[in-house]
Amino acid sequence: MKAAVTMLVFCVAALLALGMVMLYSSSMGQAGARFLLMQLVWCAIGLGLCLAATLIDYRWLKKFAWPLFGLAVALLVLVLVPPIGLKVNGARRWLHAGTVRFQASELAKLALIIALAWHGEHFQRQMPTWKRGIMIPAAFIGVILALVFIEPDRGTTILLGSVSAVMLIIAGVRWLYIVPPVVLALTGLGVSLARDPMRARRIFSWLDLEAHKSGVGYQAYQAMIALGAGGWTGLGLGNGRQKMGFVPENHTDFIFSIIGEELGLITTLLVVMGFVGVIVCGIYIALNARDTFGMLLGSGITFLIGLQAFINIGVVTSALPNKGLPLPFISYGGSNLLMMLVAVGILLSIARHAKDSGISVAQDADEIRAGKNSKSD
């Protein structure tokens, strides 16, 4: 466990440091050091909350699972109210007070994971049933997904839906029960995309990037040029050309392309290895958690970080259609950085409290699926 915690902290610290350096490099021609200074402030707050979350017993979150969920729902509703929610590029995703912005869906990610972990532990013996395993979780998952979907934010909706499905499967829901809701959700998403001309064009541009390189696929095409120009070792820190107005949002969703251009393929592979390290350590911590709540909470957080990184890198490399998700710990964005660091703090708390218990929840989960009462803590 000590090795897992050390590796987790090292990977997150390395990704944070690279993010700060690349944020300054990618945005210095647009805003000087302004973006870097703002990100440093969010990072300082996030590290403070990360430390607090590490020192606090994660099991206290059980008491606040539903109040936190209610707060997340309330903020998602407020985002849709014109005087309160800030509209940017046709989407209402931010609450704002002066120059400070907060993306409500970032809090919703963590709140939903905590609520699902509480539900999975509280009804662990009944999770294989249709009512407790599917119907009730689908109700509160659907509230969050619906509010995020109508912002609109399809990328976060897909991310949260996927994380929720994985957590339910880990909690013991039968595959036979999980398939129909997933098929229904995918069908609804497909219909929505078909009726949304802008996002439908994104899909077509992804399928044939060359034909749309001067239109909808411009951003993805320029990102591919940046990655190709970097070669193995890159053009050198600060020497990238694509950040000079060619790659839109080069300091946020597409910062990975600037890393590839300036620092090369080797560094981008190290970034991927960094996220793999976070995932491996997170899985180990979750499997050795003290209780079922910790196992589900750790699994949800780990999958959230890993899947979001996978989607972002997939989009930048044109392996996936454009989804508009930031790269954890690296992309500019205070809300995402803040909540990701809090999530890491919770993972460290799970690891800290696993040390004084030899209980492994991996075996416990198998017994739960068999319908046995194996809760030993």
Order of alpha helices (4+ residues) and beta strands (2+ residues): alpha-alpha-alpha-beta-beta-beta-alpha-alpha-alpha-alpha-alpha-alpha-alpha-alpha-alpha-alpha
